[in-house]
Amino acid sequence: MARPIQTIQKAELTEEEKKIQSLENLLSGVAQNKDSLLETLNLLQELHDSGMMDALGSLLKAKESAAKIAVGQLTRKPVTNMINNAMAAGGILTELDPETTSKLAKSMTAGLKKAEQGLKADTKFGFFDLMKAMKDPDINRALGFGFNLLKGIGEGLKE
């Protein structure tokens, strides 16, 4: 019967073998990701040609002072107000029906075109014209929408 193994000898790679193995792994990775690496190289070349690489390099060298300036600008009252307002607007938009929003935006566009035509015509609008316009179904619909909008805003302000 054979003697039991007392020690396990681990195969130690020389520095040269480690370098060769590293290069083989790298070449394998390059071969597997050829298309994305070529796209990345093209992007870097475009950045270099446009001068953006120099700007980015300078920004990285001055990272501490650039970070102080950026933080200083971001903590200014107008910027924090803008961020808070954008977040509030985003919250409102999540509650609205997209179809209604789209319909309202299209209606606003049509209304602005009609208003521009009215400005170009430069006609006078009198009291009797107002009374006659109230009978127009499109104007009546817009007034009803406006009054309901104002009522909803008023109810919301009461809370």
C-alpha positions as CSV (number, residue, x, y, z in Angstrom):
1,M,0.0,0.0,0.0
2,A,1.2,3.5,-0.8
3,R,2.2,6.0,1.8
4,P,-0.4,8.7,2.6
5,I,0.3,12.2,1.3
6,Q,1.7,14.3,4.0
7,T,2.2,17.6,2.3
8,I,0.5,19.3,-0.7
9,Q,2.8,21.1,-3.0
10,K,1.2,24.2,-4.5
11,A,2.4,25.0,-8.0
12,E,3.9,28.5,-7.7
13,L,3.9,30.5,-10.8
14,T,7.0,32.6,-11.7
15,E,6.6,36.3,-12.4
16,E,7.1,35.6,-16.1
17,E,4.3,33.0,-16.0
18,K,2.0,35.3,-14.1
19,K,2.6,38.0,-16.8
20,I,1.9,35.6,-19.6
21,Q,-1.3,34.4,-17.9
22,S,-2.4,38.0,-17.4
23,L,-1.8,38.9,-21.0
24,E,-3.7,35.9,-22.2
25,N,-6.7,36.9,-20.0
26,L,-6.5,40.4,-21.3
27,L,-6.4,39.3,-24.9
28,S,-9.3,37.0,-24.3
29,G,-11.3,39.9,-22.8
30,V,-10.4,42.2,-25.7
31,A,-11.5,39.5,-28.2
32,Q,-14.8,39.0,-26.4
33,N,-15.6,42.8,-26.2
34,K,-14.1,43.9,-29.5
35,D,-17.1,46.0,-30.7
36,S,-17.6,47.9,-27.5
37,L,-13.9,48.6,-27.2
38,L,-13.8,50.0,-30.7
39,E,-16.8,52.2,-29.9
40,T,-15.1,53.4,-26.8
41,L,-12.0,54.2,-28.7
42,N,-14.0,56.1,-31.3
43,L,-15.7,58.0,-28.5
44,L,-12.4,58.9,-26.8
45,Q,-11.0,60.0,-30.2
46,E,-14.0,62.3,-30.7
47,L,-13.5,63.7,-27.2
48,H,-9.9,64.3,-27.9
49,D,-10.5,65.9,-31.2
50,S,-13.1,68.3,-29.7
51,G,-10.7,69.3,-26.9
52,M,-13.0,67.8,-24.2
53,M,-10.2,65.4,-23.0
54,D,-8.0,68.4,-22.2
55,A,-10.9,70.0,-20.3
56,L,-11.7,66.8,-18.4
57,G,-8.0,66.4,-17.6
58,S,-7.8,69.9,-16.2
59,L,-11.0,69.4,-14.2
60,L,-9.6,66.2,-12.7
61,K,-6.4,67.9,-11.7
62,A,-8.3,70.7,-10.0
63,K,-10.9,68.3,-8.6
64,E,-10.9,69.6,-5.0
65,S,-11.4,73.3,-6.0
66,A,-13.9,72.3,-8.7
67,A,-15.9,70.2,-6.1
68,K,-16.0,73.1,-3.7
69,I,-17.3,75.4,-6.4
70,A,-19.9,72.8,-7.6
71,V,-21.1,72.2,-4.0
72,G,-21.2,76.0,-3.4
73,Q,-23.3,76.5,-6.5
74,L,-25.7,73.6,-5.7
75,T,-26.4,74.8,-2.2
76,R,-27.4,78.3,-3.3
77,K,-31.1,79.1,-2.4
78,P,-32.2,79.5,-6.1
79,V,-30.8,76.1,-7.0
80,T,-32.3,74.3,-4.1
81,N,-35.6,76.0,-4.9
82,M,-35.4,74.8,-8.5
83,I,-34.7,71.3,-7.4
84,N,-37.5,71.3,-4.9
85,N,-39.9,72.8,-7.5
86,A,-38.8,70.2,-10.1
87,M,-39.5,67.4,-7.6
88,A,-42.9,68.8,-6.7
89,A,-43.7,69.2,-10.5
90,G,-42.6,65.6,-11.0
91,G,-44.9,64.5,-8.2
92,I,-47.8,66.4,-9.7
93,L,-47.2,64.8,-13.1
94,T,-47.3,61.3,-11.7
95,E,-50.8,62.0,-10.5
96,L,-52.2,63.3,-13.8
97,D,-53.7,61.2,-16.5
98,P,-51.4,61.2,-19.5
99,E,-54.2,61.3,-22.0
100,T,-55.7,64.4,-20.3
101,T,-52.4,66.1,-20.2
102,S,-51.8,65.4,-23.9
103,K,-55.2,66.7,-24.8
104,L,-54.7,69.8,-22.8
105,A,-51.3,70.5,-24.3
106,K,-52.7,70.1,-27.9
107,S,-55.6,72.3,-27.0
108,M,-53.2,75.0,-25.6
109,T,-51.2,74.8,-28.8
110,A,-54.4,75.3,-30.9
111,G,-55.5,78.1,-28.7
112,L,-52.2,79.9,-29.0
113,K,-52.3,79.7,-32.8
114,K,-55.9,81.0,-32.8
115,A,-54.9,83.8,-30.4
116,E,-52.0,84.8,-32.7
117,Q,-54.3,84.9,-35.6
118,G,-56.6,87.2,-33.6
119,L,-53.7,89.5,-32.8
120,K,-52.7,89.8,-36.4
121,A,-56.3,90.6,-37.4
122,D,-56.3,93.4,-34.8
123,T,-60.1,93.5,-34.6
124,K,-62.0,95.2,-31.8
125,F,-64.0,93.0,-29.4
126,G,-67.0,94.6,-27.8
127,F,-69.6,93.6,-25.2
128,F,-72.1,92.2,-27.8
129,D,-69.2,90.2,-29.3
130,L,-68.7,88.7,-25.9
131,M,-72.3,87.8,-25.5
132,K,-72.3,86.2,-29.0
133,A,-69.1,84.3,-28.2
134,M,-70.7,82.8,-25.0
135,K,-73.1,80.9,-27.3
136,D,-70.2,79.3,-29.2
137,P,-69.8,75.7,-28.0
138,D,-66.0,75.8,-28.2
139,I,-65.8,78.9,-26.1
140,N,-68.4,77.7,-23.7
141,R,-66.5,74.4,-23.3
142,A,-63.2,76.3,-22.6
143,L,-65.0,78.6,-20.1
144,G,-66.5,75.6,-18.3
145,F,-63.1,74.0,-18.1
146,G,-61.6,77.2,-16.8
147,F,-64.2,77.7,-14.1
148,N,-63.9,74.0,-13.0
149,L,-60.1,74.4,-12.9
150,L,-60.5,77.6,-10.8
151,K,-63.0,75.8,-8.5
152,G,-60.5,72.9,-8.0
153,I,-57.6,75.3,-7.3
154,G,-59.8,77.1,-4.8
155,E,-60.7,73.9,-3.1
156,G,-57.1,72.8,-3.0
157,L,-56.1,76.2,-1.5
158,K,-58.6,75.8,1.3
159,E,-56.9,72.7,2.7
